[in-house]
Structures are given as structure tokens and as C-alpha cells.
Amino acid sequence: MIEFIKEYGVTNLDFEYIMHNLKLDVIEMMCLSESNVRKNLAFYNELGITSNIAKIIMSRPDLIIIEPASLKKMVGNIDKELFVNVVDKSIEDLILVGV
């Protein structure tokens, strides 16, 4: 279904957690939007976010499914290092930095 997310830093343990705890409609949307999801996950990897991909998927699935151009525009409006640090430390605070 969405096993392809493992290619972008999601561990097997994180994958199982996602599959058991993420709402089915979000999983289905990720499956239907595979192209966007892949591009967005690759973008996060380019920023240096690999081990926290599962955090983004669980806390902000909208930032996985969004159009890649829109995501890049949002992240481009803030300091990339700040974005990575917020994802690492407290992903809930992304709303405070405008994402």
C-alpha cells in the first residue's frame, strides 16, 4: 500500500506504528497521492530530514500529501535550518513558523 515510504527514512518499526495509528482515510490519500508523497519525502530528505519522516507523517500528514510546489513555497518562506530544528524538536510548533 504505502510501503514506498520506507525508501525515504521510515524504519520498519515506524512503518508498523503508522499503519496501526494513522487514520485509514489518510493512508488511502497517501496511496492515491503517491507521486506527491514521493516528491515531498524526497524534498524532506534533501533538507536532511530522514529519521523524523515518521513524525511528519503522524503529526502533519497534510505536509506529506500537499502539492510539492506549495510545500517548497511554504518552507522557502522560513529558514530551512529552523524548519529542520522544529521538526526534530517539536513538530507541533510548525504552525508557529507558518507551516
Order of alpha helices (4+ residues) and beta strands (2+ residues): alpha-alpha-alpha-alpha-alpha-alpha-alpha
